[in-house]
Amino acid sequence: MKTSDFDYHLPPGQIAQEPAEPRDASRLLVLDRRSGTRRHAIFNQLPDLLHPGDLLVVNRSRVILARLAARKIPGAGKVEVLLLEKVHAVQWKALVGGKGLNPGKQLELENGTQATIEQDLGGAQRLLTFQKPIDADLARLGAVPLPPYIHTRLADPERYQTVYAREPGSAAAPTAGLHFTPELIARIKARGVRFAELALHIGLDTFAPVTEADPRRHAIHTEWGRMPEQAAQLVNETRAQGGRVIAVGTTAVRLLESAAANATQGIVKAFEGRTHLFILPGYKFKVVDALLTNFHLPRSTLLMLVSTFAGRELILDTYRAAIADGYRFYSFGDAMFIV
């Protein structure tokens, strides 16, 4: 297995710079992974593709306004801070942009709150300790941490949130869920399809390409997640009754499969903690029957996960067909439904 096995060329013009309007107007490529057949739909036709008794599992994590402007003290040199993960009340892992940002350096946010760089975590990552909790200040000081391939200003920050986002903690959106509207969710429920909510807080490593020649040598990023007892019960009931467990996004896949790893009764059990799961070809899925997902970056762990679920050659062939058909890619792009 080589990382180059998961590469493809995407014309830059097909990287979506803005979300579809309305949300559920994006295109939906339906892929049958057993027969290899494909068909085209619109996301708002999803209810017609679901069966009574199915379960959609969604990630309710909410993106924090993690991009902050700061300055060095002394010196007043500009620094950009991108919060990645809260360690505890006043301590965060973050990416910092600027020179001379070594342990011991002091920073100051626009509201006067100071922070100390405690530790160099490698690359641009640092461990920061603020003089007070900053969560309540993010709404005023922070900006949406859009992925680096999106260059168009987002007029409405809520368009980088799912309509069911509730638990703040992610540095990136669970983008497969961006296509849902409240009206579409109501139509899906009217079909006899249930929803289960879990939370997996997404880090920016989700966009990072794998740099190792052998992906098995890649140090997969860990993420904190919680599978509530109610969600675990819904998953187990659905499987016992013959329904499909449909993951909305790769983040839901990662947490579902993590919750299944140590289950002794049923398919999954309640889970809370960090997941280190890295899904590569050869992995046997324990719980996910179908997957709603966007189109992923070349050489990424997410493309490897989707390739494991449907088969690498089929996925790459489908990506080539989607490019030829003018599908929009990445976070604000179109979606796939892999059954």
C-alpha positions as CSV (number, residue, x, y, z in Angstrom):
1,M,0.0,0.0,0.0
2,K,1.3,3.4,-1.0
3,T,0.0,6.9,-0.2
4,S,0.3,7.6,-4.0
5,D,-2.4,5.0,-4.5
6,F,-4.9,7.6,-3.1
7,D,-4.0,10.5,-5.4
8,Y,-6.0,12.1,-8.1
9,H,-6.0,15.4,-10.0
10,L,-8.7,18.0,-9.4
11,P,-9.0,21.1,-11.5
12,P,-8.9,24.1,-9.1
13,G,-12.1,25.5,-10.5
14,Q,-14.0,22.6,-9.0
15,I,-13.1,23.4,-5.4
16,A,-16.3,24.9,-4.1
17,Q,-15.8,28.4,-2.7
18,E,-19.3,29.0,-1.5
19,P,-22.1,26.7,-0.2
20,A,-25.1,25.8,-2.3
21,E,-28.2,27.9,-1.7
22,P,-30.4,26.5,-0.3
23,R,-28.3,24.0,1.6
24,D,-30.1,20.9,0.2
25,A,-29.8,22.1,-3.5
26,S,-26.3,20.5,-3.8
27,R,-25.9,17.5,-6.1
28,L,-25.8,14.0,-4.7
29,L,-24.0,11.2,-6.5
30,V,-25.5,7.8,-5.4
31,L,-22.9,5.0,-5.6
32,D,-23.8,1.3,-5.1
33,R,-20.5,-0.2,-3.9
34,R,-21.5,-3.7,-4.6
35,S,-22.7,-3.3,-8.2
36,G,-20.5,-0.3,-9.0
37,T,-23.5,1.6,-10.5
38,R,-23.9,5.3,-10.1
39,R,-26.8,7.7,-10.5
40,H,-27.2,11.4,-10.1
41,A,-29.7,13.1,-7.7
42,I,-30.2,16.3,-5.7
43,F,-29.6,16.3,-2.0
44,N,-33.2,17.2,-1.3
45,Q,-34.2,13.9,-2.9
46,L,-32.5,12.0,-0.1
47,P,-35.8,11.0,1.6
48,D,-36.6,8.9,-1.5
49,L,-33.4,7.0,-1.1
50,L,-34.0,6.0,2.6
51,H,-36.1,3.2,4.0
52,P,-38.4,3.1,7.0
53,G,-36.3,1.8,9.9
54,D,-33.1,3.4,8.7
55,L,-31.0,5.4,11.2
56,L,-29.0,8.5,10.3
57,V,-26.1,9.2,12.6
58,V,-25.0,12.8,12.7
59,N,-22.2,14.7,14.4
60,R,-23.6,17.6,16.4
61,S,-20.2,19.2,17.1
62,R,-20.2,22.9,16.5
63,V,-17.3,24.9,15.0
64,I,-15.8,27.4,17.3
65,L,-14.8,30.9,16.0
66,A,-11.2,29.7,16.4
67,R,-9.2,32.2,14.3
68,L,-7.9,35.0,16.5
69,A,-5.7,38.1,16.0
70,A,-2.9,38.7,18.5
71,R,0.3,40.6,19.0
72,K,3.6,39.8,20.6
73,I,4.5,41.5,23.9
74,P,6.9,43.2,23.9
75,G,7.3,44.3,20.3
76,A,3.7,44.3,19.0
77,G,4.4,42.1,16.1
78,K,1.2,40.6,14.6
79,V,0.4,36.9,15.3
80,E,-2.4,34.8,14.0
81,V,-3.7,32.2,16.4
82,L,-5.9,29.3,15.3
83,L,-7.3,27.4,18.3
84,L,-7.4,23.6,17.7
85,E,-8.4,22.0,21.0
86,K,-9.1,23.0,24.6
87,V,-6.9,21.1,27.0
88,H,-8.6,22.6,30.1
89,A,-10.2,25.9,31.2
90,V,-7.4,28.3,30.2
91,Q,-5.1,26.1,28.1
92,W,-5.4,25.4,24.3
93,K,-3.5,23.6,21.6
94,A,-3.2,26.1,18.7
95,L,-1.5,26.9,15.4
96,V,0.4,30.2,15.6
97,G,1.6,32.2,12.7
98,G,4.6,34.5,13.1
99,K,8.3,34.5,13.9
100,G,10.0,33.9,17.2
101,L,7.0,32.2,18.8
102,N,9.0,30.0,21.3
103,P,8.1,28.8,24.7
104,G,7.9,31.7,27.2
105,K,6.8,34.2,24.6
106,Q,3.8,36.4,25.6
107,L,0.9,37.2,23.3
108,E,-2.0,39.6,23.7
109,L,-5.5,39.3,22.1
110,E,-7.4,42.4,20.9
111,N,-9.4,42.6,24.2
112,G,-6.2,42.7,26.2
113,T,-6.2,39.0,27.4
114,Q,-2.7,37.7,27.5
115,A,-1.4,34.2,26.8
116,T,1.9,32.5,27.3
117,I,3.4,29.9,24.9
118,E,4.1,27.0,27.2
119,Q,5.3,24.4,24.8
120,D,6.4,23.8,21.2
121,L,4.2,20.9,19.9
122,G,6.0,20.7,16.5
123,G,5.6,22.6,13.3
124,A,3.3,25.6,14.0
125,Q,1.5,24.0,16.9
126,R,1.9,25.5,20.4
127,L,0.4,24.9,23.8
128,L,-1.0,28.3,25.0
129,T,-2.1,29.2,28.5
130,F,-4.4,32.2,28.7
131,Q,-4.7,34.4,31.8
132,K,-8.4,33.6,31.9
133,P,-11.0,31.5,30.1
134,I,-11.6,32.9,26.6
135,D,-14.6,30.8,25.5
136,A,-17.1,33.7,26.1
137,D,-14.9,36.1,24.1
138,L,-14.7,34.0,20.9
139,A,-18.0,35.3,19.6
140,R,-16.6,38.8,19.6
141,L,-12.9,38.2,18.9
142,G,-12.9,35.1,16.7
143,A,-13.5,34.4,13.0
144,V,-14.6,31.3,11.2
145,P,-11.7,28.9,10.6
146,L,-12.4,28.1,7.0
147,P,-10.2,25.5,5.3
148,P,-7.1,26.9,3.4
149,Y,-8.5,26.0,0.0
150,I,-11.5,28.4,0.5
151,H,-10.6,31.9,-0.5
152,T,-14.0,33.5,-0.7
153,R,-15.2,35.4,2.3
154,L,-18.2,33.7,4.0
155,A,-21.0,36.2,4.4
156,D,-22.9,34.2,7.0
157,P,-20.8,32.3,9.5
158,E,-23.7,29.9,10.2
159,R,-23.3,28.4,6.7
160,Y,-20.2,26.7,8.1
161,Q,-22.3,25.1,10.8
162,T,-24.8,22.2,10.5
163,V,-28.4,23.1,11.4
164,Y,-28.1,20.6,14.3
165,A,-24.7,21.8,15.6
166,R,-25.0,22.0,19.4
167,E,-21.7,21.2,21.2
168,P,-18.8,23.7,20.6
169,G,-15.4,22.2,20.1
170,S,-14.5,21.7,16.4
171,A,-11.9,23.6,14.4
172,A,-13.6,22.3,11.2
173,A,-17.2,21.5,10.2
174,P,-18.5,18.0,9.7
175,T,-19.2,19.0,6.2
176,A,-21.5,16.1,5.0
177,G,-24.1,17.5,7.4
178,L,-24.0,21.0,5.9
179,H,-26.6,19.9,3.2
180,F,-29.4,19.3,5.7
181,T,-32.2,21.8,6.4
182,P,-34.8,21.6,9.1
183,E,-37.5,21.0,6.5
184,L,-35.5,18.1,4.9
185,I,-34.9,16.5,8.4
186,A,-38.7,16.7,9.0
187,R,-39.4,15.0,5.6
188,I,-36.9,12.3,6.5
189,K,-38.4,11.6,9.8
190,A,-41.9,11.4,8.2
191,R,-40.5,8.5,6.2
192,G,-40.0,6.5,9.4
193,V,-36.2,7.2,9.6
194,R,-34.7,8.1,12.9
195,F,-31.7,10.3,13.8
196,A,-29.0,9.6,16.4
197,E,-26.7,12.3,17.6
198,L,-23.1,12.0,18.7
199,A,-20.2,14.5,19.0
200,L,-16.7,14.2,17.6
201,H,-14.7,17.4,17.8
202,I,-12.8,17.8,14.5
203,G,-9.2,19.1,14.3
204,L,-7.5,20.8,11.4
205,D,-5.4,17.6,10.8
206,T,-8.5,16.4,9.0
207,F,-7.3,18.5,6.0
208,A,-3.7,17.4,6.2
209,P,-2.3,15.2,3.4
210,V,-0.5,12.1,4.4
211,T,3.2,12.7,3.8
212,E,4.6,9.2,4.6
213,A,5.1,7.1,1.5
214,D,3.4,4.2,3.3
215,P,0.2,5.4,4.9
216,R,0.5,2.8,7.6
217,R,3.4,4.9,9.0
218,H,1.3,8.0,9.2
219,A,0.7,9.3,12.8
220,I,-3.1,9.7,12.7
221,H,-4.5,12.6,14.6
222,T,-6.7,11.9,17.7
223,E,-10.0,13.5,18.3
224,W,-12.3,13.6,21.4
225,G,-15.7,12.2,21.0
226,R,-18.8,11.0,22.8
227,M,-21.4,8.4,21.9
228,P,-24.3,8.9,24.3
229,E,-26.1,5.9,25.7
230,Q,-29.3,6.9,23.8
231,A,-27.4,7.0,20.5
232,A,-25.8,3.6,21.2
233,Q,-29.3,2.1,21.9
234,L,-30.7,3.5,18.7
235,V,-27.8,1.9,16.7
236,N,-28.2,-1.5,18.4
237,E,-32.0,-1.4,17.9
238,T,-31.7,-0.5,14.2
239,R,-29.3,-3.3,13.5
240,A,-31.4,-5.8,15.5
241,Q,-34.5,-4.8,13.5
242,G,-32.8,-5.0,10.1
243,G,-32.5,-1.3,9.4
244,R,-29.4,0.4,8.0
245,V,-27.0,2.5,10.1
246,I,-26.1,5.4,7.8
247,A,-23.2,7.6,8.9
248,V,-23.5,11.3,8.0
249,G,-19.8,12.0,7.4
250,T,-16.5,10.4,8.0
251,T,-16.4,11.8,11.6
252,A,-19.6,9.8,12.4
253,V,-17.9,6.7,10.9
254,R,-14.9,7.2,13.0
255,L,-16.8,7.5,16.3
256,L,-19.3,4.7,15.4
257,E,-16.5,2.3,14.6
258,S,-14.6,3.3,17.7
259,A,-17.7,2.7,19.8
260,A,-18.0,-0.7,18.3
261,A,-14.4,-1.7,18.9
262,N,-14.9,-2.9,22.5
263,A,-18.6,-3.7,22.6
264,T,-19.4,-7.0,24.2
265,Q,-23.1,-6.9,23.8
266,G,-24.9,-5.3,20.8
267,I,-23.1,-3.6,18.0
268,V,-21.9,-0.5,19.9
269,K,-21.7,0.8,23.4
270,A,-21.6,4.3,24.9
271,F,-18.2,5.9,24.4
272,E,-16.4,9.0,25.6
273,G,-12.8,9.7,25.1
274,R,-10.2,10.1,22.4
275,T,-10.2,7.9,19.3
276,H,-7.0,6.9,17.5
277,L,-8.8,4.8,14.9
278,F,-7.2,5.0,11.4
279,I,-9.3,3.2,8.8
280,L,-7.2,1.9,5.9
281,P,-7.9,-0.9,3.3
282,G,-8.2,-4.2,5.1
283,Y,-10.3,-2.7,7.9
284,K,-13.6,-4.6,8.5
285,F,-16.5,-2.3,9.2
286,K,-18.5,-3.4,12.3
287,V,-21.5,-1.1,12.3
288,V,-21.7,1.4,9.3
289,D,-24.0,0.1,6.5
290,A,-24.1,3.3,4.3
291,L,-22.3,6.6,4.2
292,L,-23.2,10.2,3.3
293,T,-20.0,12.1,2.6
294,N,-18.5,14.9,0.6
295,F,-15.6,14.6,-1.9
296,H,-12.2,14.5,-0.1
297,L,-8.7,15.8,-0.7
298,P,-6.1,13.6,-2.5
299,R,-3.8,11.6,-0.2
300,S,-6.0,12.4,2.9
301,T,-7.0,10.0,5.6
302,L,-10.6,10.7,4.8
303,L,-10.2,9.6,1.2
304,M,-8.5,6.4,2.5
305,L,-11.5,5.8,4.8
306,V,-14.0,6.2,2.0
307,S,-11.8,4.0,-0.2
308,T,-11.8,1.3,2.5
309,F,-15.6,1.4,2.6
310,A,-16.3,1.2,-1.1
311,G,-13.1,0.0,-2.7
312,R,-10.2,2.2,-3.8
313,E,-10.5,1.6,-7.5
314,L,-14.3,2.2,-7.5
315,I,-13.9,5.4,-5.5
316,L,-11.1,6.8,-7.7
317,D,-13.1,5.9,-10.8
318,T,-16.2,7.6,-9.3
319,Y,-14.1,10.7,-8.5
320,R,-12.9,10.9,-12.1
321,A,-16.5,10.6,-13.3
322,A,-17.7,13.3,-10.8
323,I,-15.0,15.6,-12.1
324,A,-16.0,15.0,-15.7
325,D,-19.6,15.7,-14.7
326,G,-18.8,19.0,-13.0
327,Y,-19.4,18.1,-9.4
328,R,-18.1,20.6,-6.8
329,F,-15.6,19.3,-4.3
330,Y,-14.5,19.6,-0.7
331,S,-16.2,21.3,2.3
332,F,-18.8,23.4,0.4
333,G,-19.1,20.9,-2.4
334,D,-21.5,18.3,-3.5
335,A,-22.2,15.0,-1.7
336,M,-22.1,11.2,-2.2
337,F,-24.4,8.6,-0.9
338,I,-22.5,5.3,-0.8
339,V,-24.8,2.3,-0.2
